[in-house]
Amino acid sequence: MILGVCEWLSTRVNFTVKEIRIFFVLLAIFAGFGIGAYLILWLVKVLSN
């Protein structure tokens, strides 16, 4: 939503954008890992273009 990672990732895997966003929120709440994973995937997205 902010950097377009969820939409980009939904085109790569067989999940909807809503499911991916929920997954990132749950990771951020329970494991504290969601924000870091989001930023890493953003870097992958930017560097793959």
N, C-alpha and C positions, 0 to 999 in steps of 0.2 A: 504494500500500500504506500509506504513512504518511498522506497527505492525501486519498487517493481520486482522484487525478488520472488515474491509468492506467485505472481503471474508468470514469470519466467520459468520458475521451477515447475509449475503445473503443466507447462508445455513439454517439459522433459520427462516427467513421471506421470503415472496414471492416477492422479488425484486431482480433486477440484481445488480452486483457489481458497475456498472457505475451509476445507479440511487442512490445508497447509497452514493457514493463518491460525487456526485453533491449535495445531501442533506447536507452532512457535510460541504462542502464548502460554501453553502448558509447560513447555520447556523453560521458559523464562520464570514462571512462578515456582515450579517444583525443583528444578535442577539449577537454575541460574545460568543455564547454558544457551538459552534461546537467542539472546542479544548477540552473543559472540558468533553463534552459528549463522545468524542472519547477516552479520557483517562479512564473514568469510564467504558466504554464498554471493553477496553483492560484489566482492572482489573478483570472484570466479566469473560472474556474469559480465563485469566490465572488461576483464582481461580476455574473455573468449570472443569478444566482438572484434 
